[in-house]
Amino acid sequence: MHVKNLLSLKGKVILITGGEGLYGSCQLEALAEAEGKVITASPFLENAQNVVNEMKKRGLDVHAKYVDQTDHNSIIKLKAEIKDEFGGLDVFVNNAVARPMKKYRDPLEAFAESMRINATGMFDITREITDLIAERGGGTVVNIASMQGMFGADFSLYEGTEMDSPPDYHFHKGGMIALTKYLARKLAPQKIRVNCISPGGLFSNQPEPFLTRYKNKVPLGRMADRDDIKGVIVFLASDASAYINGENILMDGGLHA
Ligand SMILES: NC(=O)c1ccc[n+]([C@@H]2O[C@H](COP(=O)([O-])OP(=O)(O)OC[C@H]3O[C@@H](n4cnc5c(N)ncnc54)[C@H](O)[C@@H]3O)[C@@H](O)[C@H]2O)c1
C-alpha cells in the first residue's frame, strides 16, 4: 500500500478523551487533518464544543460529546451514541487527565481522587470503549502517558516557581505504560493494537525560571510545540504502525537520551 494511504485515517472513526485540552487539541486537530472522523469527549462539553466549532470552520470532521470517565453510566451512554451516530469505532486515544494533587504533602484524599479519575476511571473507559472497537473487528488504542511515568522528577526545574511534580502523576502515568503492555497482549486476539506516547512538557507560557532551565537541559533546546505530537499520534492511530503493539514512544526532545 502507498505510504500516504497507510498514514491516512480516512474512513476511521476516532474517539479522544479531553480533546479540547492543551495536548488534546493538537491531537484532535492532527487526527482530523489526517481525514479521520474524530469525536472528543469530556466533562467540559461547552469548552469541547468551542474547540470543535473552530476546527469545523476549517472543514475538519470533528464532534464533541459528554463523558465523565469516573461515571460508568456516562461511558455506557457515550458508547451507545457513538454506535448510533457513527456506526462504531476504530481508534481510541486515551488522553484525558485530571490533576487534583499539586504537591507532595497534599492530603491523601487528593491522591485517592486522582486514582479515581486517572486510574479506575481511565481503566473503565478503556475496557468499555475497546469492546466497541472489538465489535467492529479490531482497531487501535493510543494511551497518552508522560515522560514522568518513566523517570523521576527533576525538582531543580521548579525552584523559585509555584510549579511542582506531584507523586500521583508519576504513579498513574507509570501504570498507564504498564497497562499498555498488558492490553497489547490481552486485546491482540480481538485485533486491537495498544501503544503509548510519553510526551515531554508542552510550551504553555510557563514561568521564566522554569522555561530557561528546561530549555538548557533539552538537547533540542526547547519545550515541545503544538506540532510535535501530531505525527506520532497519526502514525500510531493509522495502519502505518500495523505491526507495532505494546510500544511506548518517548517524545522528549532528547531530555532523557
Ligand atoms: N501538557 C503537558 O506538558 C503534558 C506533558 C506530558 C504528558 N501530558 C499528557 O497529555 C495528556 C493531555 O494533557 P493536557 O496537557 O492536554 O491536559 P489538560 O489539562 O489541558 O486537558 C486534560 C483534559 O482531560 C479531560 N478530563 C479531565 N477529567 C476528566 C474526566 N473525569 N473524564 C473525562 N475527561 C476528563 C478534560 O476534558 C481536559 O480537557 C494527559 O494525559 C497528560 O498527562 C501532558
The ligand as an ORCA input file, in Angstrom:
! r2SCAN-3c Opt
* xyz 0 1
  N       0.786     19.346     28.981
  C       1.947     18.708     29.074
  O       3.022     19.315     29.120
  C       1.969     17.202     29.109
  C       3.204     16.550     29.161
  C       3.247     15.159     29.130
  C       2.071     14.450     29.043
  N       0.872     15.093     29.014
  C      -0.331     14.279     28.919
  O      -1.090     14.688     27.796
  C      -2.471     14.443     28.064
  C      -3.247     15.721     27.836
  O      -2.757     16.684     28.738
  P      -3.094     18.225     28.624
  O      -1.889     18.958     28.991
  O      -3.756     18.483     27.319
  O      -4.131     18.352     29.830
  P      -5.334     19.355     30.014
  O      -5.493     19.541     31.482
  O      -5.178     20.553     29.133
  O      -6.562     18.504     29.476
  C      -6.977     17.338     30.133
  C      -8.376     17.016     29.661
  O      -8.822     15.857     30.361
  C     -10.220     15.898     30.394
  N     -10.734     15.331     31.642
  C     -10.466     15.717     32.914
  N     -11.207     14.972     33.781
  C     -11.927     14.099     33.020
  C     -12.881     13.105     33.320
  N     -13.272     12.825     34.582
  N     -13.431     12.401     32.291
  C     -13.076     12.643     31.013
  N     -12.189     13.609     30.656
  C     -11.634     14.318     31.670
  C     -10.641     17.354     30.285
  O     -11.538     17.426     29.219
  C      -9.375     18.111     29.989
  O      -9.537     18.945     28.880
  C      -2.562     13.962     29.501
  O      -2.672     12.572     29.527
  C      -1.253     14.439     30.103
  O      -0.868     13.664     31.190
  C       0.788     16.454     29.041
*
